[in-house]
């Protein structure tokens, strides 16, 4: 039965996998191997020339990791996918075939603090740059695009504030400019929104978060929509021009909709080496099997916690887009009709000191630099994940000094509210 015809709950259990042909094992085995025996010299040559698909070396491909990539691809409605070592690795790998020295990316101001640092500082070492723009201002996004722009980047549900990006509008801007739209779907997961259906070219994930769901392993994934014409202009020579390392093969001509996916493996993983290990892939495959069940509880708990916080006198503001009072509520119903996720911020009237004290008093909420765990998590971005930013930049990023970020888990919601109440007292 085609994956395209199956419901989400079925795909998260079955997509991209089948019983092991050698043993009949129902769960995907962990193929803990570095290399694979070739049938003969001709078989090896065909694999290395990209004339045949198969396994060569686990830096490039591994059956366990491939099963995970196929499953995430099916959930996102993509054409191909590649897994790698972390969400940050996925961002670099997504941009690697598109960028050259002197090129820039138009990026939302509402991004995870580590992404802001990667884009504003580390990019310089590659000769790349990023222009940060408020993506609610579509005219500003259009005006920021120039001849050296190679991609537009945003988060579907932005970390830390839980702001929902108008993917339909940004997708149209990208399409009119002839540029790929890259969407980080970590905080929303394909259960809440599938960015490709809203105009995204590439979708990236930190599989560390909700997809795995239990805080055990790091990982990343890039999903290719297969819809972008890389040869429509001369802006993307890595995909549209002959590749010297493969005897002049042109990825867009040879692989069509799978051009980006094959390049990410044959060049990206080959040379950057940001490989996901098979045991991490196994943990994430198991996590995905319950993704919809967990996300339903995450969303329900987050909505109840946010509603309680909004009504508390000690709270200055709550950013949860699922609240009817949120300026993003209408957008949530359109972009994420199943809910606004479980990540948002809360501003305390007591300021910076109140945030630090509250974090120290919480018992069920774990103080960690992570999100998307089954456990509820809390962090003070201004002193941790976003501490490299100025106060003005913190405010733009939605991480002002008096703000806490909550990642609401799947525990009993009454217990979570009681924990917040005693910590705020």
N, C-alpha and C positions, 0 to 999 in steps of 0.2 A: 504494500500500500504506500502511495506517495506521501512523503512528509508534508507536502503542501495541503493535503486533505485532512490532516489530523488536528485535533484540538490541542491547545497549549499544554494542558495537564498530561496528555498522552505523549506529546513531543518531549517534555522534560524528562520523561522516563525512558523513552525508546529511541529518540532521534539520534542518528549518527552511529548507532551500534547494532550489533547482532550477536548471537551466541558465538563464542570463539570457535572458529572452524577446526582447530586442532584438537580441542578437548571438550567442546560443548559447554564450556563455562558460561553461565548466564550473566554474571557481572563482568565488566570489562577487566581483563587481567592487567596487572602492572608489568609492562614489558621493560624490565630493568636491564637494559642492554645498551651498549654504546654503538654497536655495529651489526651489520646484517650480511649473511653470506650470499654472494652473487651466484647465479646459475652457471654462468660462464663469462668469458672476457667480453663477448658481444653484449650480454645483458648489462654488465657493468658500464660499458661505454654508452649504451643507450640511456641509462639512468643519468650519467654525468652530463650528457648532451641535452638533457630535458626532452628526449624523444619518447620516454616511457616514464610513467609514474610508478614510484616504488620507494623502498627504504634503502638508504645508503649509510647514514650516520646520524646518531640521535641529536646532534646539534641542529640538524635540519628537520628531520621528521622522526616520529616515534608513534607506534600504533595507539598507545594509550592517550598521548597528547592529541593525535589526529582525531580520535573519537570525541574528545572534548570539544575540539574546534568545530567538528561537524554538528555537534549538538547545539552549541551556542549559535552557529550559523543558521540552523533550522529555526531556533526560537526567535531570532532577529529577522528572519525572512530574507537572508542574504544569499549571495551566490557562492562565496568562499570565505574562509576564515583561517587565521593563523594565531596560535597561542604563543605566549612568550613569558618571560620571567616575572614581570610585574606590570602594574598599570602605567607606571612611568616609562617602562620599556615599550609598552604598546604605543604610547604617544610619540616617542622618537621613531619607532618603526613605521608608524602611519605616515609621518612626514618625510622620512628618509628618501623615498623614491620621488617625492614631489619638489624638494628643495635643492637649491644650489647656493653658494656664497652670494650674498647680496639680496637674497629673496626674503620676503616677510610673510607673516601670518597675521590675519585679523582675528583677534581673540577677545572674548568677553571679559569684562572686568570682574565678573562673578565666577571665579574659579577657585578650586582648592589651592591653599597657600603654597604647597609644594609645586603645583603646576605653574603658578605665577612665578616662582623662583626659577623653575626650569626654563620657562619661556623668556623671562627677562634677563637672566644671567647666563645660564648654560648655553643657550642658543648662540650667544656671541662667539663661543669657541668654535662653532661650525660656520661662522660668518652669516648666520641667520638673524632675523630680528622679529619682534612681535609688536603689533600696535594694539593696545588695549582700548576697547570701546564699550560703552553702555549699549548692550544689545536690545534694550527697549527703545533706543533711538535709531530707527532704521536708516534715516538720512545720514546719521553719523557713520554708520557701518558702510553705507555706499560711498561716502566721501573719503573714507580711509583707504579704500581699494585703489591701488595704482598698478603700473605695469609690472612691478616686481612682486605683487601679491600672488601667492600660490595656493592658499587655502584659507578657509574660514573655520574657526574652532570655538565650540561652546560646550557646556554641560546641559543635558536635558533637564535635570533637577540640580540646581547649583549648590555646591558645597562651599560655605557652611549654611547658608540661609534657607535652603530649600526652595529658592525662587525657580519658577518654571519658565523656561525659555520658549518663546513663540517660534517653534521649529518650522511651522508652515511659512511664516513671514520671512524668517532667515533663509529658509530653503529657496524661496523665490529670489531673494537677493543674490544668493550664490549661483543659482541657475542663470540669471540674467547676466551675471558677470563672467560666466563660463569657468567658474571655480568649484572645486570640490568642497562640500561641507562635511566637516569631521565633528561628530557628536560623541562626547563622553556620556555613556548611559549607565555609569556605575550606580548612582544613587537611585535610579528609577527601575532598572532592569527591564528586559523585554516584556515582563508581565504587565508593567504599568504603561510603557510606551515603546513603540518600535520606530526609532527615528528614520529608518529607511522609507517608511510609509509617509513621512513628512518632508522628504527631500534630501535626507542625508546621503552622502556618497560612501562614507566610511563611519563605522561605529566602533568606539574603543571602550574597553572595560578594564577596571581593576577587578579581576575575578576573586581577589583576596576578600572582597566585601560580600555583598548579598548572594552572589552566585554560589560561593562556597558556603558562606553563612555561619561558620562556626569558629572563625578566628584561628585556623590551624596552619594555613599555607598562603604564600604570596603567589600571584600570577597575573597575567594580563592577556587580552585578546583583541584582535582587530578583525572586524567583519566587513567584507566588501559587498556593496550593493550590486556590483557588476553592471551598473547603468551609466557610468561616466565614460565619455569618449576621450580617452587620453591622447588620441592622435588628432583631435579637432584643432589644436594649435601647436606651436612649437615650445610651449611652456613646460612640458613634461618629458624631456628627452630620455630619461631613464626608462620610460615605458613605451615611448613612441619612436625612438631612434635605435639603430643597431647596437647591440650589447657586445663589446669586444671580448668579454670573458666567455661568451658562448658562441664564438665564431660568427658574430654579426646577427644573431637572432634578434628579432624585434618582438618584445613581449606583447604589445597590443595587437600586432598582426598575427602572431602565432597562437596566443591563448585567448584572444577576444575578451569576453566578460570576466575571465579568470586571470587577466593580465596582472593586476595588482597582487592577487594572492600568490601567484607563482613567483613574482619578483620578490615579495616579502620573504619567501622561503629560500629561493635560489640565490638571492643576493643579500637580503636583510639578515636572515639568520646565519647564512654562511659567513658573513663578514663582521656583523655586530655581535653575534654569538649570544643574544639575549634569550637563551633557551629555557623553556619550562621543563622541570624534571617530571618524569612519569608518575612519581608518587603524588606530587602536588596535583597533577591532572586527575588522578584517581579520587582524591579527596573532593575535588571540585565537582566531578561527575556525580558523586554520591550526594553532595549538597544540592545540586540542581534538581535532583529527583523530587525534592520537597519545596521547590522555590515558590510555587503559587500558594501553597498552604501557609508558608512562612510570611509571604508578602501580605496576604490577607490579614493576618494577625498583626504584623508590623503596622500596617495602615490603620487598622481599627484602634490599636493601642495609642498610636501617635495622635489620632484625632481626639481621643478622650483626654489624653495628657495635655495637649495644646489648649483644648477648651477649658480645662480646669485652670491652667496657668493664666490664660487670658482674663479670667475672672478674679484673680488673686491680687490684692492691693500691693503686694511687694514687687509686682512685676510691672515693668514699664511698657514692654511690647513683646509680642510673639510673632514670628515670621511664617508660621505654618500656612502654606497655600491652601490647605483644606478647610480653613476657617472661612465662613461666609464674609467676615470683615476684611479678609485679605484682598489687596488690589489684584492678586493673581488668581482669585477664586474662579472667575469665568474662564480664564485660560486653562486652569486645571481641568475643568469639566470638558474642555475641548481637546486638550493635548493628552491628559492623563485621566480619562474618565473612571478608571478603577481606583483612583486615589492619588494623593499628593506625596506618597512615600512616607518615610519615617525619620527624615533628617530635617531639623530646623534649629533656629536659634531663639534664645530668650534673653531679653535685656533686663537686668536687675536695677531697681531704683537705687540700690546701695553702691553702684559703680564697681570699679575694679576690685576693691577690697572685698566686697560682698560676694563677687564671683569666686575669688580664691577661697574664701571661708566656706561657701556652699559646696564647692567641689570637695573640700577636705571632710565635710560632714556626711556626704552621701554614702550609703552603704550598699544598696543594690546596683546603683549606677556605677560602673567601673570607670576610673579615671585613666583612659588610655588614648593613644593616638591611632584610633581606628574607627570604623563605622561598619554598619551592615552585619553585625554579629547577632546571634540569637539573644545575647545578653544586652541590656541597656547600657549605653556608654555615654560619657560626658567628657568634654574638654573645654578649656578656656583658650580659644584661638589666639588672642592677643599676646599671650605669654608663651605659646607653644608653636602650633602649626603656621601661624601668620606673624610670628614675632619679628621677622626680617623687614616688615613693612612699616612705613611711617604711619602716624595717627590718621592722616588724611587718606592714605591708601587703605588702612584698616577699615575705615568707614565705608569707602567705595566697595570694598570686598565683602561688606556685611559682617565684619568681625571687629566691631568697635570694642574699646577696653571693658565696657560693662556687659559684654555679650558672652553667653555660654552656648556651646553647640551640644544638642542632644541627639543621640541616635537611639530611638526607642526600640526596645527588643520585644520579645514575645512572651514575657512573663505575665503574671496576673496584673492587670492594669491598676487595680485598687492598691496593690502593694507598691507599685511604682509611684503613684500619687502620694501615698503615705510617706515614702522615702523622700520625695521632693519637699513635702510639707515640713517634715522635721528638720531637713537640712537648711531650709530657708528661714526657719524660726530663729 
